[in-house]
C-alpha cells in the first residue's frame, strides 16, 4: 500500500475510540443505505405499522432534502443555523437567509391579503411552461 493509505490509517487510529466507532458506524450506515444494501426504512417492532427512517448524521449534512423531510419547515432555518454554529462557520449567511425568507413570506402571503394589498412579485411569462 502507498504512503497516503498509511497516513490515513495512522490519522484514523489517533481518533479517540468512541468517536472513531461512531464515525465509522455513520459512514458505513450511510454507504449501506446509499447502495441499497439495507433499506432506508424499517418496521418498528414496538409500534404496529410504523416505519422509521435510518438517518445518519452524514446524510443530514449532505442531503438537505432529508433535513426538510424530518424537520417541520418553520424550524429548518434554525436547524441550518445550528449546523453552522456547530461547524464553526459564520452565521451571517443563515441570518440573511432568514431575513430574506421573512420578507418574501410577507410580500407573497401576507401583504396581498391586507386592504389595498396586491401581489408585488410576478413570475415572468417566459418562465411559464405551456
C-alpha positions in Angstrom: 0.0 0.0 0.0 1.1 3.6 -0.6 2.1 6.3 1.8 -1.2 8.0 1.6 -3.0 4.9 2.9 -0.6 4.6 5.9 -1.0 8.2 6.7 -4.8 7.9 6.6 -4.7 4.8 8.8 -2.4 6.5 11.3 -4.7 9.5 11.5 -7.7 7.3 11.8 -6.2 5.3 14.7 -5.4 8.5 16.5 -9.1 9.4 16.8 -10.5 8.6 20.3 -12.1 5.1 20.3 -15.7 6.2 20.9 -15.5 8.9 18.2 -13.8 6.5 15.8 -16.6 3.9 16.4 -19.4 6.4 16.0 -17.9 8.0 12.8 -17.3 4.5 11.3 -20.9 3.5 12.1 -22.2 6.7 10.5 -20.1 6.2 7.3 -21.0 2.5 7.0 -24.7 3.1 7.6 -24.8 5.9 5.0 -22.9 3.8 2.5 -25.1 0.8 3.1 -28.4 2.8 2.7 -27.0 4.6 -0.4 -26.1 1.4 -2.3 -29.4 -0.2 -1.1 -27.5 -2.9 0.9 -30.0 -2.2 3.7 -33.3 -0.4 3.4 -33.6 3.2 4.5 -36.7 2.4 6.4 -37.6 -0.5 8.8 -40.8 -1.5 10.6 -40.5 -0.8 14.3 -41.0 -3.9 16.5 -42.6 -1.8 19.2 -45.2 0.1 17.2 -47.5 -1.6 14.7 -47.3 -0.4 11.1 -44.9 2.4 11.9 -41.9 2.8 9.7 -38.8 4.5 11.0 -36.1 6.0 8.8 -32.5 5.2 9.3 -30.7 8.6 9.1 -27.1 9.1 9.8 -25.5 12.5 10.6 -23.7 12.4 7.2 -27.0 12.0 5.4 -28.4 15.0 7.2 -25.3 17.1 6.5 -25.0 16.2 2.8 -28.7 15.9 2.0 -30.8 19.0 2.7 -33.9 17.2 1.5 -33.7 14.8 4.4 -33.5 17.8 6.8 -36.6 19.2 5.1 -38.4 15.9 5.4 -37.6 15.3 9.0 -37.9 18.8 10.5 -41.0 20.9 10.0 -40.5 23.7 7.5 -40.6 26.6 10.1 -37.7 25.0 12.0 -35.5 24.3 9.0 -33.6 27.7 9.2 -32.9 27.2 12.9 -31.6 23.7 12.2 -29.3 25.0 9.5 -28.2 27.9 11.8 -27.4 25.3 14.5 -25.3 23.3 12.0 -23.3 26.5 11.1 -22.7 27.2 14.7 -21.6 23.6 15.5 -19.3 23.6 12.5 -17.8 27.0 13.5 -19.0 28.7 10.3 -20.2 32.3 10.1 -23.9 32.7 10.8 -24.2 35.8 8.6 -25.5 33.9 5.6 -28.0 32.0 7.7 -29.3 35.1 9.3 -29.5 36.9 6.0 -31.5 33.9 4.6 -33.9 34.1 7.5 -34.4 37.8 6.9 -35.0 37.4 3.1 -37.3 34.5 3.8 -39.4 36.6 6.2 -39.6 39.4 3.7 -40.6 37.0 0.9 -43.3 35.4 3.1 -44.7 38.9 4.0 -44.7 40.1 0.4 -46.1 36.9 -1.1 -48.6 35.7 1.5 -49.4 38.5 4.0 -49.4 41.7 2.0 -51.8 40.6 -0.8 -54.5 39.8 1.9 -54.2 43.2 3.5 -56.7 46.0 2.5 -55.3 47.6 -0.7 -52.7 44.8 -0.9 -51.5 43.4 -4.1 -49.1 40.8 -5.4 -45.8 42.6 -5.8 -43.9 39.6 -7.2 -44.9 38.3 -10.5 -43.4 35.4 -12.4 -42.2 36.4 -15.9 -44.3 34.9 -18.6 -41.2 33.4 -20.3 -40.8 31.0 -17.3 -44.3 29.6 -17.7 -44.5 26.1 -19.2 -47.1 25.7 -21.9 
